[in-house]
Each structure stands twice: as C-alpha cells, then as structure tokens.
C-alpha cells in the first residue's frame, strides 16, 4: 500500500506489537517493539540485539562506563506474532464493519489489535 503524500510504504509492525525474529543472532526469539524508525525501516525490540556502548564521563554520569542497549533490527527480519496461536504470521489489511482499516493475521484470519 503506497501512500499519496510521503511515498513510504506502510509497515506491517508498530510500537507495542509482539514480534518473532526470523533472522540473525536472535533468530527464533520473541519480543515487544519499543520504537520504529519508518525512514530507515528499522525497529528496536525489547531485550534483543544488545550492543555494548562505552560512555564518556560527563556531568550527568561522572563515572562513565560501559552500557548495554538494544540496537535496531531491520523490519524484514521481524514477523508479527499471531495473537491466537503464538506463532509468526504475515498480515493483511481489510476494512471492518465501521469502515476502518484493520490488520489481520493471514494464518488465522484473526484481527490484530493495536
């Protein structure tokens, strides 16, 4: 689905969704999406793809040190988790009885809230 104005295709995931990681070091693990960068087509998943970042001493952190934080994962490596089965699924979009566009699981046909 291409948009009229900003020409970026809609993403199949959004913040708060539970996703299954289908590629990379964290393959097979599930997590919750914390944020999505639409321009770069990447998402940060809670507790996944952890990287070590060295922090310089500053006024707020006088000690400095090493911090672990989540790094973004490309959305092509993520699959939405079906609310009914708990497995990964593809999604589709359809209009509900109110005329609003909703996402649904292609595996079970269940509407995905969010």
C-alpha positions as CSV (number, residue, x, y, z in Angstrom):
1,X,0.0,0.0,0.0
2,X,1.7,3.2,-1.1
3,X,0.7,6.5,0.4
4,X,-0.3,9.5,-1.6
5,X,2.0,12.1,0.1
6,X,5.1,10.8,1.8
7,X,5.6,7.8,-0.6
8,X,6.8,5.4,2.1
9,X,5.0,2.1,2.1
10,X,3.1,1.2,5.3
11,X,4.9,-1.1,7.7
12,X,3.5,-4.4,9.0
13,X,4.6,-3.6,12.5
14,X,4.2,-0.8,15.0
15,X,5.2,0.0,18.6
16,X,3.8,-2.3,21.2
17,X,3.5,-5.3,18.9
18,X,5.0,-8.7,19.8
19,X,7.3,-9.9,17.1
20,X,9.2,-13.0,16.2
21,X,12.8,-12.5,15.0
22,X,13.3,-14.7,11.9
23,X,17.0,-13.9,11.0
24,X,20.2,-13.0,12.7
25,X,21.8,-13.9,16.1
26,X,18.4,-13.6,17.9
27,X,16.6,-15.9,15.5
28,X,13.5,-17.6,17.0
29,X,13.1,-15.3,19.9
30,X,10.1,-13.1,20.6
31,X,10.0,-9.6,22.0
32,X,8.0,-6.4,22.2
33,X,8.7,-3.5,19.9
34,X,9.8,-0.3,21.7
35,X,10.1,2.0,18.7
36,X,10.0,2.0,14.9
37,X,12.1,4.2,12.6
38,X,10.0,4.4,9.4
39,X,12.6,6.2,7.3
40,X,15.3,3.6,7.9
41,X,12.8,0.7,8.1
42,X,14.2,-0.5,11.4
43,X,12.7,-1.3,14.8
44,X,14.1,-1.7,18.4
45,X,12.9,-4.9,20.1
46,X,13.0,-5.1,23.9
47,X,16.0,-7.1,25.1
48,X,17.1,-8.2,21.6
49,X,20.2,-7.3,19.6
50,X,22.1,-5.9,22.6
51,X,25.2,-3.9,21.9
52,X,27.9,-2.6,24.3
53,X,28.3,1.2,24.3
54,X,31.2,3.0,26.0
55,X,30.1,6.1,27.9
56,X,32.4,9.0,28.4
57,X,32.3,10.7,31.9
58,X,30.1,13.8,31.8
59,X,28.4,16.0,34.4
60,X,25.3,13.7,34.4
61,X,27.4,10.5,34.5
62,X,30.6,11.4,36.3
63,X,31.7,7.7,36.4
64,X,31.3,7.0,32.7
65,X,31.5,3.3,32.0
66,X,30.0,0.6,29.7
67,X,26.3,0.4,29.0
68,X,24.3,-2.3,27.2
69,X,21.4,-1.2,25.0
70,X,19.2,-2.5,22.2
71,X,20.3,-1.9,18.6
72,X,17.8,-1.5,15.8
73,X,16.8,-4.6,13.7
74,X,15.6,-4.3,10.0
75,X,11.9,-4.9,9.8
76,X,12.4,-7.6,7.1
77,X,13.8,-9.8,9.9
78,X,10.7,-9.4,12.0
79,X,7.4,-11.3,11.8
80,X,4.3,-10.3,13.8
81,X,3.1,-12.9,16.3
82,X,-0.4,-14.2,15.8
83,X,-2.5,-13.5,19.0
84,X,-4.4,-16.8,18.7
85,X,-1.6,-19.3,18.0
86,X,1.5,-17.5,19.3
87,X,3.4,-18.2,16.1
88,X,4.7,-15.8,13.5
89,X,2.3,-14.7,10.8
90,X,2.0,-12.5,7.8
91,X,-0.5,-9.7,8.0
92,X,-3.1,-8.3,5.6
93,X,-5.3,-5.2,5.8
94,X,-9.1,-5.0,5.4
95,X,-11.9,-2.7,6.3
96,X,-14.0,-3.7,9.3
97,X,-17.8,-3.0,9.7
98,X,-17.1,0.6,10.8
99,X,-15.1,1.2,7.6
100,X,-11.8,1.5,9.4
101,X,-8.7,-0.2,8.1
102,X,-7.5,-3.0,10.4
103,X,-4.7,-5.5,10.4
104,X,-5.5,-9.2,10.4
105,X,-3.5,-12.4,10.6
106,X,-3.2,-14.3,7.3
107,X,-2.8,-17.6,9.2
108,X,-6.0,-17.5,11.3
109,X,-7.9,-14.5,10.0
110,X,-7.9,-13.0,13.5
111,X,-8.0,-9.2,13.7
112,X,-4.8,-7.8,15.4
113,X,-5.4,-5.1,17.9
114,X,-3.2,-2.1,18.1
